[in-house]
């Protein structure tokens, strides 16, 4: 592989995250005292620098252009850079909401911020992946750091249980991922995503394509917690520290979708695959329908807010699968629709979990719906922020979540011969159902008397995120044109 020194200029966001993450891990080894303010500031600065670099590079790449880097291992295109900016911003917001929770629940570990940025570097690699190898490396870089972060509340039995479940299921999914990639490589003779599509169409071993495709469906089903591969998600989300849960629900899911956009949209997209009318989309559309429905039905039965949001995340994973199927089947607007949805979903998730951190206190995280009774009477701003984020989850106007679902379902309608029409109907019906359990929390906050006095967890960074995310979600709903133009390239 011949490396052009100019290629390094295209991966500045990745380099910033890696270098800053390593510096944070090293700094923690020599850091004395419990105050981690300097480390938090460095983490936020590194993540924001990565986001700014992504925006600058986004503007330098022409719409529709795609530059191959490092012997065709990575892409430099607008899709990659806007996703990189999203991952960097999500990392910065997670770093801002973390110190208050760490201080309140006594798990002040500086290496957490280093792992946060190293995990984000894996996400950026996925956003630019042009090869099966870089997809695998990106997923493992992202995942290993998350496994460790889940267990950082060492005194929490639920946290240790969550980390163990996530690790075991993640390792299990990695086996499917590697085996599926190996079979596709055997069928195509190349691991390059751009050349793989035509190579698979001309393969003399269609059985390898079928087996490899289905193994990848299973592997990514685990990564985005799609039914029936979702068993780990509620326990992991509930047991992990809340900032880690927010990062898992928002950035990790978005990064897995970014990898799927590259793999299923490029290497396995179109009508060239040698099996089924819809190819790999045949199982995925069924999984999407079941995931949307079962995620919503399970969320209705939850009294724990974190578990409710976990099942809500599972349902949103089903909606994202609708977009992935549309992309692979040739819908022109699917790429932009998916990115728009990911931005709205990420902001809504981080905003909602910021409020969950705010409401909780030492010894009582107040994760039950009844614990939120009367929140609006004493902390109206927090209740309003949570309400906006929940309405966005439910796809209610005027929020970014409404247009996110609208554009994803619209792209599904573009698929030839209305093949995904039935899936769109199921998605719309489930969006209406989801309003019920989101409004349970809103009703408790506004229309019930407080059961116990609130002693919120406060910090400047936490309040900033609680204010910023709902405002951006509303702005995306009121003025979607700017964001659609942004993601359209």
C-alpha positions in Angstrom: 0.0 0.0 0.0 1.4 3.4 -1.1 0.7 6.2 1.4 0.5 9.7 0.0 1.5 12.2 2.7 -1.3 14.5 1.6 -3.8 11.9 2.7 -3.1 12.8 6.4 -4.6 16.2 5.8 -8.0 14.5 5.1 -8.0 12.6 8.4 -7.2 15.6 10.7 -10.4 15.0 12.8 -9.4 11.4 13.4 -5.8 12.4 14.4 -7.1 15.1 16.8 -9.3 12.6 18.6 -6.6 9.9 18.8 -3.8 12.3 20.0 -6.1 14.0 22.6 -7.4 10.7 23.8 -3.9 9.3 24.4 -2.9 12.5 26.1 -5.9 12.3 28.5 -5.1 8.7 29.4 -1.4 9.6 30.0 -2.4 12.7 32.0 -4.6 10.7 34.3 -1.6 8.6 35.3 0.2 11.7 36.7 -2.9 13.6 37.9 -3.2 14.2 41.6 -6.4 15.1 43.4 -10.1 14.5 42.7 -10.8 17.6 40.5 -10.8 16.6 36.9 -11.7 20.0 35.5 -8.6 20.3 33.4 -9.1 16.9 31.8 -12.7 17.7 31.1 -11.7 20.9 29.4 -9.1 19.1 27.3 -11.6 16.5 26.2 -14.2 19.0 25.2 -11.6 21.1 23.4 -10.3 18.0 21.5 -13.8 16.9 20.5 -14.7 20.4 19.3 -11.5 20.8 17.4 -12.3 17.5 15.6 -15.8 18.9 14.8 -14.3 22.2 13.5 -11.8 20.3 11.3 -14.6 18.1 10.0 -16.6 21.2 9.0 -13.6 22.8 7.3 -12.8 19.6 5.3 -16.6 19.3 4.5 -16.4 22.6 2.8 -13.3 21.7 0.8 -14.8 18.6 -0.7 -17.1 19.2 -3.7 -20.7 17.8 -3.5 -20.7 14.2 -4.8 -16.9 14.0 -4.9 -15.1 11.1 -3.2 -11.4 11.0 -2.6 -9.8 7.6 -1.7 -7.1 7.6 0.9 -4.4 5.2 2.2 -4.6 2.7 -0.6 -8.4 2.9 -0.8 -8.8 2.1 2.9 -10.7 5.3 3.6 -13.0 7.8 1.8 -13.0 11.6 2.0 -16.5 12.8 1.1 -19.1 15.1 2.5 -21.1 12.2 4.1 -18.1 11.1 6.1 -17.3 14.6 7.3 -20.8 15.5 8.4 -21.0 12.2 10.3 -17.5 12.9 11.8 -18.7 16.3 13.0 -21.8 14.7 14.5 -19.7 12.2 16.4 -17.3 14.9 17.7 -20.1 17.1 18.9 -21.8 14.1 20.6 -18.5 13.4 22.3 -18.1 17.0 23.5 -21.7 17.1 24.8 -21.2 13.8 26.6 -18.0 15.1 28.2 -19.9 18.2 29.4 -22.6 16.2 31.1 -20.3 13.7 32.7 -18.5 15.6 35.6 -21.7 16.3 37.5 -22.7 12.6 37.5 -19.1 11.5 38.3 -19.0 13.9 41.3 -22.4 13.0 42.6 -22.0 9.3 42.3 -18.3 9.1 43.2 -16.6 7.6 40.1 -14.3 10.4 39.2 -11.9 8.6 36.8 -9.9 10.8 34.4 -9.2 7.9 32.0 -12.9 7.9 31.2 -12.4 11.0 29.0 -9.5 9.5 27.2 -11.6 6.4 26.4 -14.4 8.6 25.3 -12.3 10.3 22.6 -10.6 7.0 21.6 -14.1 5.5 21.1 -15.1 8.5 19.0 -12.0 8.0 16.8 -13.4 4.5 15.9 -16.6 6.2 15.0 -14.8 8.6 12.7 -13.1 5.7 11.0 -16.4 4.1 10.4 -17.7 7.4 8.9 -14.9 7.3 6.3 -14.5 3.5 5.9 -13.9 2.3 2.3 -12.8 -1.3 3.1 -14.0 -4.2 5.1 -10.8 -4.0 7.2 -11.4 -0.4 8.3 -15.0 -1.2 9.1 -13.9 -3.9 11.4 -11.1 -1.8 13.0 -13.5 1.1 13.5 -16.1 -1.1 15.2 -13.6 -2.7 17.5 -11.9 0.6 18.4 -15.3 2.1 19.3 -16.7 -1.0 21.1 -13.7 -1.9 23.4 -13.6 1.6 24.9 -17.4 1.4 25.6 -17.1 -2.0 27.3 -14.6 -0.4 29.8 -16.7 2.7 30.3 -19.8 0.7 31.2 -17.9 -0.8 34.2 -16.4 2.4 35.5 -18.7 2.6 38.5 -16.8 -0.2 40.1 -19.0 -0.3 43.2 -22.2 -0.7 41.2 -23.3 -4.3 40.8 -25.6 -3.3 38.0 -22.8 -1.5 36.2 -20.6 -4.5 36.3 -23.4 -6.7 35.1 -24.2 -4.3 32.3 -20.5 -4.2 31.2 -20.3 -8.0 31.2 -23.5 -8.5 29.2 -22.4 -5.9 26.7 -19.0 -7.3 26.4 -20.2 -10.9 25.9 -22.8 -10.0 23.3 -20.4 -7.6 21.6 -17.8 -10.4 21.3 -20.5 -12.7 20.0 -21.5 -10.2 17.4 -17.9 -9.6 16.4 -17.7 -13.3 15.4 -20.6 -13.0 13.1 -19.1 -9.8 11.7 -15.7 -11.2 11.0 -17.1 -14.5 9.5 -19.5 -12.6 7.3 -16.8 -10.3 6.0 -14.5 -13.3 5.3 -17.2 -15.0 3.3 -17.9 -11.9 1.2 -14.1 -11.5 0.6 -14.0 -15.1 -0.5 -16.8 -14.5 -3.0 -15.5 -11.1 -4.3 -11.8 -11.5 -4.1 -11.5 -7.9 -2.8 -12.3 -6.1 0.5 -12.8 -2.7 -1.2 -16.3 -1.5 -0.9 -16.5 0.2 -4.3 -15.2 -2.8 -6.2 -17.1 -5.4 -4.2 -20.5 -4.8 -5.7 -19.6 -5.7 -9.3 -17.3 -8.5 -8.1 -20.1 -10.1 -6.1 -22.5 -9.8 -9.1 -20.0 -11.8 -11.2 -19.0 -14.3 -8.5 -19.1 -18.0 -9.1 -19.9 -18.7 -5.5 -23.3 -17.1 -4.8 -23.7 -19.3 -1.7 -20.9 -17.4 0.0 -22.7 -14.1 -0.8 -25.9 -15.4 0.7 -24.2 -16.7 3.9 -22.0 -13.7 4.3 -24.8 -11.2 3.8 -27.0 -12.9 6.4 -24.1 -13.1 8.9 -23.6 -9.4 8.5 -27.4 -8.8 9.0 -27.1 -10.7 12.4 -23.9 -8.8 13.4 -25.3 -5.4 12.7 -28.6 -6.4 14.3 -26.6 -6.9 17.5 -24.8 -3.6 17.1 -27.9 -1.5 16.7 -30.0 -3.6 19.1 -32.5 -4.7 16.5 -35.0 -7.5 17.5 -34.3 -10.3 18.1 -30.7 -9.3 18.9 -31.7 -6.6 21.4 -31.6 -8.6 24.7 -28.5 -6.8 26.0 -29.7 -3.3 25.5 -32.2 -2.6 28.4 -29.9 -4.1 31.0 -26.8 -2.4 29.6 -28.5 1.0 29.4 -29.9 0.7 32.9 -26.8 -0.5 34.6 -24.2 1.7 32.9 -23.4 5.2 34.2 -26.0 7.6 32.7 -23.5 9.6 30.6 -22.2 6.4 29.2 -25.8 5.3 28.5 -26.3 8.6 26.6 -23.2 8.0 24.6 -24.2 4.4 23.8 -27.7 5.3 22.8 -26.7 8.3 20.7 -23.2 8.1 19.2 -22.6 4.4 19.2 -25.9 3.6 17.4 -25.3 6.4 14.9 -21.8 5.0 14.2 -23.1 1.6 13.6 -25.6 3.1 11.1 -22.7 4.9 9.5 -20.9 1.6 8.9 -24.1 0.1 7.5 -24.5 3.0 5.1 -21.1 2.3 3.7 -21.4 -1.5 3.7 -25.0 -2.1 2.6 -25.3 1.1 0.6 -22.1 0.6 -1.5 -20.8 -2.9 -1.4 -24.2 -4.7 -1.1 -26.5 -2.1 -2.6 -28.5 -2.1 -5.8 -30.0 -5.1 -7.7 -26.8 -7.1 -8.3 -27.0 -9.6 -5.5 -27.8 -13.1 -6.5 -30.7 -13.9 -4.1 -34.2 -12.7 -3.4 -36.2 -9.9 -4.9 -34.8 -7.5 -2.3 -31.5 -9.2 -1.5 -30.3 -8.7 2.0 -33.1 -6.3 2.5 -35.5 -9.3 2.6 -34.6 -10.1 6.2 -33.9 -6.5 7.1 -37.4 -5.2 6.3 -38.9 -7.9 8.5 -36.5 -7.2 11.3 -37.2 -3.5 11.0 -41.0 -4.0 11.3 -40.6 -6.3 14.3 -38.1 -4.0 15.9 -40.2 -0.9 15.6 -43.3 -2.7 17.0 -41.7 -4.7 19.8 -39.6 -1.8 20.9 -42.7 0.4 21.3 -44.8 -2.3 23.0 -42.0 -3.1 25.5 -41.5 0.6 26.3 -45.1 1.0 27.2 -44.7 -1.5 30.1 -41.6 0.2 31.6 -41.7 2.2 34.8 -37.9 2.8 34.7 -37.1 5.9 32.6 -33.7 4.5 31.5 -35.2 1.2 30.4 -38.0 3.0 28.7 -35.5 5.1 26.7 -33.6 1.9 26.0 -36.7 0.3 24.4 -37.4 3.6 22.7 -33.8 3.4 21.2 -34.6 -0.1 20.0 -37.6 1.2 18.2 -35.7 4.0 16.6 -33.2 1.4 15.4 -36.0 -0.1 13.5 -36.7 3.2 11.8 -33.1 3.6 10.9 -33.2 0.1 9.3 -36.0 1.4 7.1 -33.6 4.1 5.9 -30.8 1.5 5.4 -33.1 -0.7 3.3 -34.2 2.4 1.2 -30.5 3.3 0.6 -29.5 -0.2 -0.5 -32.5 -0.4 -2.8 -31.6 2.8 -4.6 -33.7 5.6 -3.0 -32.0 8.8 -4.1 -32.8 10.8 -0.9 -32.1 7.9 1.6 -28.5 9.0 2.4 -29.5 12.6 3.3 -32.6 11.4 5.2 -30.6 9.0 7.3 -28.0 11.7 8.3 -30.8 14.2 9.1 -32.5 11.5 11.3 -29.2 10.7 13.0 -28.6 14.4 13.9 -32.1 14.9 15.3 -32.0 11.6 17.2 -28.5 12.2 18.7 -29.4 15.6 20.0 -32.7 14.4 21.4 -31.0 11.5 23.2 -28.3 13.5 24.7 -30.8 16.2 25.8 -33.1 13.6 27.4 -30.3 11.8 29.3 -28.9 15.2 30.5 -32.2 15.8 32.2 -32.0 12.2 33.7 -28.7 13.1 35.2 -30.0 16.5 36.5 -33.0 14.9 38.2 -30.9 12.2 40.0 -28.9 12.7 43.1 -26.5 10.6 45.2 -28.2 7.5 46.5 -31.3 8.2 44.5 -31.1 8.5 40.7 -34.9 8.8 40.4 -35.2 6.6 37.4 -38.8 5.7 38.0 -41.5 7.6 36.2 -43.3 8.4 39.5 -40.1 9.9 40.8 -40.5 12.7 38.2 -43.9 13.7 39.6 -44.2 17.5 39.9 -40.8 18.2 38.4 -42.2 21.2 36.4 -43.4 23.0 39.6 -39.8 23.4 40.9 -37.6 22.9 37.9 -39.6 24.2 34.9 -36.6 24.4 32.6 -35.6 20.8 33.0 -39.2 19.7 32.5 -39.5 21.8 29.3 -36.2 20.4 28.0 -37.3 16.8 28.6 -40.7 17.5 27.0 -39.1 18.8 23.8 -36.8 15.8 23.5 -39.6 13.3 24.2 -41.9 15.0 21.6 -39.0 14.7 19.1 -38.6 11.0 19.9 -42.3 10.6 19.2 -42.1 12.4 15.9 -44.3 15.4 16.9 -44.0 18.7 15.0 -42.3 21.2 15.3 -39.3 19.1 16.2 -36.4 17.6 14.3 -37.7 14.1 15.1 -40.9 14.8 13.1 -39.0 15.7 9.9 -36.4 12.9 10.6 -39.1 10.3 10.4 -40.9 12.1 7.6 -37.9 12.1 5.3 -36.9 8.5 6.2 -40.4 7.2 5.4 -40.4 9.4 2.3 -37.2 7.8 1.0 -38.8 4.4 1.6 -41.7 5.4 -0.6 -39.2 6.1 -3.5 -38.2 2.4 -3.7 -39.4 0.8 -6.9 -42.9 -0.5 -7.1 -43.9 0.5 -3.6 -42.1 -2.5 -2.1 -41.6 -0.8 1.3 -45.1 0.8 1.5 -46.3 -1.7 4.2 -43.2 -0.9 6.3 -43.9 2.8 6.1 -47.5 2.2 7.4 -46.2 0.1 10.3 -43.7 2.9 11.1 -46.3 5.6 11.1 -48.7 3.6 13.3 -46.0 2.9 15.8 -45.0 6.5 15.9 -48.5 7.3 17.1 -48.3 4.5 19.7 -45.0 5.8 21.0 -46.6 9.1 22.0 -48.4 7.2 24.8 -45.4 6.3 26.8 -43.5 9.5 26.1 -46.5 11.5 27.5 -46.5 9.3 30.6 -43.3 11.2 31.7 -44.7 14.6 30.6 -47.9 13.9 32.6 -45.9 13.0 35.7 -43.8 16.2 35.4 -46.7 18.6 34.8 -49.9 17.1 36.3 -48.8 15.2 39.4 -47.9 16.4 42.8 -44.3 15.9 43.9 -43.8 12.8 46.0 -40.3 13.7 47.4 -38.3 17.0 47.3 -35.9 17.3 44.4 -32.2 17.9 45.0 -31.0 18.1 41.4 -27.4 17.4 40.2 -26.2 20.7 38.8 -23.2 21.9 36.8 -22.7 24.5 34.2 -21.9 22.0 31.5 -25.0 19.9 32.3 -27.3 22.9 32.2 -25.7 24.1 28.9 -26.4 20.7 27.2 -30.0 20.7 28.7 -30.6 24.0 27.0 -28.7 23.5 23.8 -30.0 20.2 22.6 -33.8 21.0 22.8 -33.1 24.4 21.1 -31.3 22.7 18.2 -34.1 20.0 18.0 -36.7 22.8 17.7 -34.6 24.7 15.2 -34.3 21.5 13.1 -38.1 21.3 13.1 -38.8 24.9 12.5 -36.1 25.5 9.8 -35.3 22.1 8.3 -34.2 23.6 5.0 -30.7 24.5 6.2 -30.1 20.9 7.6 -31.5 19.3 4.4 -29.1 21.4 2.3 -26.3 20.4 4.6 -26.9 16.7 4.5 -27.8 16.6 0.8 -24.2 16.8 -0.4 
